[in-house]
Amino acid sequence: MASFKKSFETLKATSHSAAKGVTDTAEQAAEDAVQQVADSAKETANIAAQEAGRQTQAAIGKAADKAVDTIKETGQKLEPK
């Protein structure tokens, strides 16, 4: 009977150890997945900000060009003929 009890206790300890290993592995995998999502979101936000900056610069450039053209046209209209 003692031998059976010892075998049972060993099996119980082994099962507990295996379950803990599986839990630890699953926990690490979940942490890694969360970190990857966070990194991806950060990268996406950075790309969007860069694109918004490029579009803003392009719009400013177009507005400046139009302002220069308007000033030139106004100057030509004001010149004595």
C-alpha positions in Angstrom: 0.0 0.0 0.0 2.9 2.4 0.8 4.4 1.7 -2.6 1.1 2.5 -4.3 0.7 5.7 -2.3 4.3 6.7 -3.2 3.6 6.0 -6.9 0.5 8.1 -6.7 2.3 11.0 -5.1 5.0 10.9 -7.7 2.4 10.8 -10.5 0.6 13.8 -8.9 3.8 15.8 -8.6 4.8 15.0 -12.2 1.3 16.0 -13.4 1.5 19.2 -11.4 4.9 20.0 -12.9 3.8 19.3 -16.4 0.7 21.5 -16.0 2.8 24.3 -14.6 5.1 24.0 -17.6 2.1 24.2 -20.0 0.7 27.2 -18.1 4.0 29.0 -18.1 4.5 28.4 -21.8 0.9 29.6 -22.6 1.4 32.7 -20.4 4.7 33.5 -22.2 3.1 33.0 -25.6 0.2 35.4 -24.6 2.6 38.0 -23.4 4.6 37.7 -26.7 1.4 38.1 -28.7 0.3 41.2 -26.8 3.8 42.7 -27.2 3.7 42.1 -31.0 0.2 43.7 -31.3 1.5 46.7 -29.3 4.6 47.0 -31.5 2.5 46.7 -34.6 0.0 49.4 -33.4 2.9 51.7 -32.6 4.5 51.2 -36.0 1.1 51.8 -37.7 0.6 55.0 -35.8 4.1 56.2 -36.7 3.5 55.4 -40.4 0.2 57.3 -40.3 1.8 60.3 -38.6 4.6 60.4 -41.2 2.1 60.2 -44.1 0.0 63.0 -42.5 3.1 65.1 -42.2 4.0 64.5 -45.9 0.5 65.4 -47.0 0.5 68.5 -44.8 3.8 69.6 -46.3 2.5 69.0 -49.8 -0.6 71.1 -49.1 1.5 73.9 -47.6 3.7 73.8 -50.7 0.7 74.0 -53.0 -0.8 76.9 -51.0 2.5 78.8 -51.1 2.8 78.3 -54.9 -0.7 79.5 -55.4 -0.1 82.5 -53.2 3.1 83.4 -55.1 1.2 83.1 -58.4 -1.6 85.3 -57.1 0.8 87.9 -55.9 2.5 87.9 -59.3 -0.8 88.2 -61.1 -1.9 91.1 -58.9 1.5 92.8 -59.4 1.1 92.5 -63.2 -2.4 93.9 -63.0 -1.2 96.9 -61.0 1.7 97.7 -63.4 1.0 100.8 -65.5 0.3 99.9 -69.1 
